[in-house]
Amino acid sequence: MIGPSGASSDTHASIAASVTPGLGRYHVGNWNSGRRPQSPALVALRGNPSRRRQPSAAPTVDTVPPEFDEPPPEIVGNEIAVAEWRRTVPLLRKAAVIAVTDRNALIAYCASWAVYRRASDDVTKRGGVVRGYRKSLVRNPSVKVANDALMQCMRLWGELGLTPASRARLAKPVGPRTPPSKWADDL
């Protein structure tokens, strides 16, 4: 079959198959597909229910000093971001799930939260529909800004262990997972 450009569609399929050898034309995803690796602290807290072998060369994280609770200079002028830093970082530090290397992710989270709060306040104040160019009604641009910032926050909540699901995975088991075997004492 000939497409609008004059080339056959079979040509496009053969080009795609040659670019990704062995995958054919039904390959979905890219090099970035799949689960993201978890930090060693999160893996240790969540346990290993699948019993798969964990990497032995996993980097260890040092405990974060209490001075880490002070907001960094990148967000000092932003009152909402500073308040979120002061609320979140002590909780994460006490749970021992963050390291000094997580500083940039925390800064990004706090800044995104501040953007979300400001945009959300604007939507609350002005409404979801505003007068736009030429006096026509348009969607408030702050709606999109708030949605984008909230999506960024949600991604970072999962990475930092701040969602209900990630907190459930972080909970330490109360007792043994399986009842002890009657042969356990003999081994």
C-alpha positions in Angstrom: 0.0 0.0 0.0 1.3 3.5 -0.9 1.1 6.2 1.8 0.5 9.9 1.4 4.3 10.5 1.0 4.5 8.1 -1.9 6.4 5.4 0.1 4.9 2.1 1.0 3.9 1.4 4.6 5.9 -1.8 4.5 9.0 0.3 4.0 8.3 2.1 7.3 7.9 -1.2 9.1 11.2 -2.5 7.7 12.9 0.7 8.8 11.5 0.4 12.3 12.6 -3.2 12.5 16.1 -2.4 11.3 16.4 0.4 13.9 15.4 -1.9 16.7 16.7 -5.3 15.6 14.8 -8.3 16.9 11.9 -6.2 18.2 9.9 -6.0 15.0 7.1 -3.5 14.6 5.2 -4.3 17.8 7.9 -3.1 20.3 6.4 -0.8 22.8 8.4 1.4 25.3 11.9 2.7 25.2 15.1 2.3 27.2 13.5 4.1 30.1 10.6 1.7 30.5 10.3 -0.4 33.6 10.4 0.1 37.3 12.8 2.6 38.8 15.5 1.2 41.2 14.8 1.9 44.8 17.3 3.3 47.3 19.0 0.8 49.6 17.3 2.4 52.6 13.8 1.9 51.1 14.7 -1.7 50.1 15.9 -2.5 53.6 12.7 -1.0 55.2 10.3 -2.6 52.7 11.9 -6.0 52.9 12.3 -8.4 50.0 9.0 -10.3 49.5 10.0 -11.7 46.2 13.2 -13.2 47.7 15.2 -12.0 44.7 18.8 -11.5 45.1 19.7 -7.9 45.8 22.8 -6.2 44.4 25.7 -6.7 46.8 27.4 -3.5 45.7 24.5 -1.2 46.7 25.8 2.1 48.0 25.2 2.8 51.6 23.7 6.1 52.8 24.9 8.0 55.8 22.5 9.3 58.4 21.5 12.9 57.8 22.5 15.3 60.6 19.9 17.4 62.3 21.3 20.5 60.6 19.8 19.2 57.4 16.4 20.3 58.7 17.3 23.9 58.0 16.0 25.1 54.6 18.7 25.5 51.9 19.4 28.9 50.4 17.7 28.0 47.1 14.3 28.2 48.7 14.8 30.7 51.5 12.8 33.5 49.9 9.9 31.2 49.2 7.7 31.0 52.4 5.6 28.1 51.2 8.6 26.0 50.1 10.4 26.7 53.4 7.3 25.7 55.4 7.1 22.4 53.4 10.8 21.8 53.9 10.4 22.3 57.7 7.4 20.0 57.7 8.8 17.2 55.6 12.5 16.9 56.1 12.4 16.1 59.9 9.9 13.3 59.3 12.1 11.8 56.5 15.3 12.2 58.6 13.7 10.5 61.6 12.5 7.6 59.4 16.1 7.4 58.1 15.0 7.2 54.4 16.9 10.2 53.1 20.5 11.1 52.6 22.4 14.3 51.9 22.4 13.3 48.2 18.5 13.6 48.2 18.8 17.3 48.8 18.1 18.3 45.2 15.0 16.1 45.0 13.7 17.7 48.2 14.4 21.2 46.9 12.5 20.3 43.7 9.6 18.9 45.7 9.3 21.9 48.0 9.5 24.3 45.0 6.9 22.3 43.1 4.6 22.3 46.1 4.9 26.1 46.4 4.0 26.5 42.7 1.1 24.2 43.2 -0.2 26.1 46.2 0.1 29.5 44.5 -1.6 28.3 41.4 -4.3 26.5 43.4 -4.9 29.7 45.4 -5.3 31.7 42.1 -7.9 29.2 40.8 -9.8 29.4 44.1 -9.7 33.2 44.0 -10.4 33.8 40.3 -12.2 30.6 39.3 -11.6 28.0 36.7 -12.7 30.2 33.9 -11.5 33.7 33.3 -11.8 36.4 30.7 -9.0 36.0 28.2 -7.8 37.9 25.1 -10.6 39.8 23.4 -12.9 39.3 26.5 -13.7 35.7 25.7 -14.0 33.1 28.4 -11.0 30.7 28.6 -9.8 28.2 31.1 -7.7 29.8 33.9 -4.0 29.2 33.0 -3.3 28.5 36.7 -5.3 25.3 36.3 -2.7 23.8 34.0 0.2 25.2 36.2 -1.4 23.6 39.3 -1.9 20.3 37.5 1.6 20.1 36.2 3.1 21.1 39.6 1.0 18.5 41.4 2.1 15.8 38.9 5.7 16.7 39.7 5.0 16.5 43.4 3.3 13.1 43.1 6.4 11.7 41.3 8.6 13.1 44.0 6.3 11.8 46.7 6.8 8.3 45.4 10.6 8.7 45.2 10.9 10.1 48.7 8.4 7.7 50.4 5.7 10.3 51.1 2.6 8.6 49.6 0.2 6.3 51.5 1.3 3.3 49.4 5.0 4.0 49.9 4.4 4.4 53.7 2.7 1.1 53.7 5.7 -0.5 52.0 8.0 1.2 54.5 6.2 -0.2 57.5 8.2 -2.8 59.3 6.6 -6.1 59.7 5.3 -6.8 63.2 6.1 -10.5 63.4 7.5 -13.2 61.2 5.9 -13.5 57.8 5.3 -17.2 58.0 4.7 -19.3 61.1 7.9 -20.9 62.3 8.5 -24.5 61.2 8.4 -27.2 63.7 12.0 -28.0 62.5 13.3 -24.5 63.0 14.9 -25.2 66.4 16.6 -28.3 65.1 18.5 -26.5 62.4 
